[in-house]
Amino acid sequence: MDPDEILLEAEASMEKGFEYMTHEFAAVRTGKASPALVENIDVEAYDAMMKLKQLALITTPEPRLLVIQPFDGSTLKAIEKAIKESKIGINPAVDGKIIRLPIPQLSEERRKDLVKTIKQMGEEARVRIRSDRRDALDSLKKAQKDGKITEDELESYEKEVQKVTDSFVKKIDEVSVTKEAEIMKV
């Protein structure tokens, strides 16, 4: 593989890891209602597992309330069951053809637990980025061994991979700190 392709592939893989982490962060509740909190809950409907966002309209009419309106009324019970079984810790209230999810104020202890979760998610993302770096470096060393690049070029490409890795680790740290501050804000 061409060294430039190796670099591009590593960067794309790191970008995917970063995007996955930010998506996961959106599901961590901060005391404010956000559709991201529930949109990816798996619901068993129509003899298949589907994401809640595929089955219902999710709105936030108030800062501490989520309203879920199923597109098909027959999925209401399945949606309610999936929310109860999910790990978000909010009890759904069925109100006719809609489900209301009141978002309770977070206790100090719960905030600290959520910050630990955010730190853990950030560390997992950093590990993913480092793994991408290792894969890229291994591919570059193989290219050098196969005679496709010189030792000097290898060193140059290794520095470039490290630069990309550092930038993604920095982005992860920044997003983690922002999310932690958001959680701890009363």
Secondary structure, DSSP 8 states (H G I E B T S, - for coil): --HHHHHHHHHHHHHHHHHHHHHHHHTS--SS--GGGTTT-EEEETTEEEEHHHHEEEEEEETTEEEEEESSGGGHHHHHHHHHHSTT----EEETTEEEEE-----HHHHHHHHHHHHHHHHHHHHHHHHHHHHHHHHHHHHHHTTSS-HHHHHHHHHHHHHHHHHHHHHHHHHHHHHHHHHH--
